[in-house]
């Protein structure tokens, strides 16, 4: 069974930084791409950043240049370093992985950015 557990969310001031972590259970981590999504109140869940098994990265336009996704296969962990935070980054952040056609999600971690 695949399980994802996020951590690292919290309250930050505009211009500040937070680092999110997502630990994935099982031996499938190193061969799978990982993504971060977020969902703000009243809005649809949206893609934030992704990293492939080959360490190629992609970012949504609103976070380019401010967020950095990385992974540590030895720790089965994917990270999201968030710098220059803005109030519009306030959302619940989720990590996800696709395994054999099935999408798995973590429980989410709340990020709140005050102005």
Steps between C-alpha positions, in 0.01 A plus 500: 500500500628844406485767768612861482549724804561873461647731761653844531200723447419790728469873520745730322516868427504629146854479370583213732583136436374154585617154402251221454590133516316192380606152602381211284469146627599202292784424261345675201621849577821519297337382176203737507444866433370707789283810494387773735152647468312759702141590565388838627157549659228504236742411221591189310813305580784619279841371397794672668814305413618160386819297492567189294697192598781652294484821705351717224279769649201705391315788663175684472546855378394670827779329697785498248812656642364482856439130567743212458407133495759236585513138603715272714452143385695361795240654732194440277434872535406782269539862608352832400709800597279808489666841504366853455161381615192701410155506660364336186715195577267427792354153443509140607797337330489136390761267359399230257640200319364285219563129542378255236236746384372581847543847651584517868479813713625603838274652762621851424677766703368851552709797391380844604679815389414827672546839339 
